[in-house]
Amino acid sequence: MTERAPSARTWTFAILPIVLLAGLLFLLMRSGPAGLLQQEGVPPIERLVIERASLGPEGIQLTVLNDGPDPVTIAQVTVDDAYWAFTASENRTRLGHLGRTRLDIPYPWVEGEAHLVKVMTSTGTTFEHEIAVAVRTPSAEPKQLAAFTLIGLYVGVIPVALGLMWFPLVSRLGRTGLDVLLAVTIGLLLFLLIDTGHEGIETAGSLPGSYQGIALFLAAALGAYLLLESFGAWLRKRRSGVGATKGWVLSLLVATGIGLHNFGEGLAIGAAFALGEAALGALLVIGFTLHNTTEGLAIVAPLARERPSLAQLVRLGAIGGLPTIAGAWAGGIVYSPLLAVLFLGFGAGAIAQVLLQIARQMADTESIAVRFSSPPVMGGLAAGFLIMLATGMLVG
């Protein structure tokens, strides 16, 4: 049965409901029935969110978002219980739903001390933001970018490269040894999946309610999973034409998933330094450095029966490690919880897809349950998970 292309009349009937729905929504917004139920004298619902506080030589800058359904007017600002003059970007002190503005407060903050900032609306409602440790916020200056680049190299690129150096040992393993190694890899990635999911859900909970943080995280994870599935299928179809092997395709997918995860780690480190938590930032650097060495092992494990070139190993290491640098830049200079939730979701979805791919490779002609029930494989799974757990304890 041949398919016929939709006619102009069919397209008209397909588009008509969308046009009518748009008209209905316009009427509801302009003169909907909900307004008839509002009582006189009831105060508006006000939910201001202070998304970011930046400290510089000219004082304090606050990025403020209206997360409530009603318009909000910013009337006054206090710092440490003292009223201070402020200016709003483009003089925007009245914010509609999801309206955002920047408040510049010429307050002489003191480095190393805590400050409490309050934003007061025209109705007298106050919203607080505590600056636990006052330090100057990093900016996109060459010195700052160079520092975050070095951190990314130490945390992501070098540890992953060190892990790749285990390839000669990996390539000499027998069938049982390879199964155990792949099981260790699954244990490593399983821990990363749980850790990324926990961090993503926790960060999503701090987003303004209008962003639907949990749903956004899950949507990003699902999108990354489906995108990587499609990418993997495309690679497998073309591998004969471009000389790519089955192991290379799987290693490339593993490196991609780990790279997305490492972007999230870079965000965490950069944000810690940007928020003045230098001790936490230093601890994250040490912990993630140890943590990420095992990721190189996960990348080379699928290549155990192949002879990759040095250039191929370098590319895999770059895919897995370089995103840490970009994450550190973003975290230290333009960090936002929304960006963190998106990339943590991408990382979780990518790691879940890679886990499934490795499990399929191990199972081959057997069922996954049978393959993973052998004592060596179960021991490898436990070892991989415990290795990541032990190094993860250094992060806190």
Secondary structure, DSSP 8 states (H G I E B T S, - for coil): -------HHHHHHHHHHHHHHHHHHHHHHHH-GGGGG--TT------EEEEEEEEETTEEEEEEEE-SSS-EEEEEEEETTEEE--EEGGG--EE-TT-EEEEEE-----TTS-EEEEEEETTS-EEEEEESS------S-HHHHHHHHHHHIIIIIHHHHHHHTTHHHHTT--HHHHHHHHHHHHHHHHHHHHHHHHHHHHHHHTS-GGG-HHHHHHHHHHHHHHHHHHHHHHHHHHHHHHT--HHHHHHHHHHHHHHHHHHHHHHHHHHHHHTT-HHHHHHHHHHHHHHHHHHHHHHHGGGTTS---HHHHHHHHHHHHTHHHHHHHHHHHS--HHHHHHHHHHHHHHHHHHHHHHHHHHHTTS-HHHHTTSHHHHHHHHHHHHHHHHHHTTT-
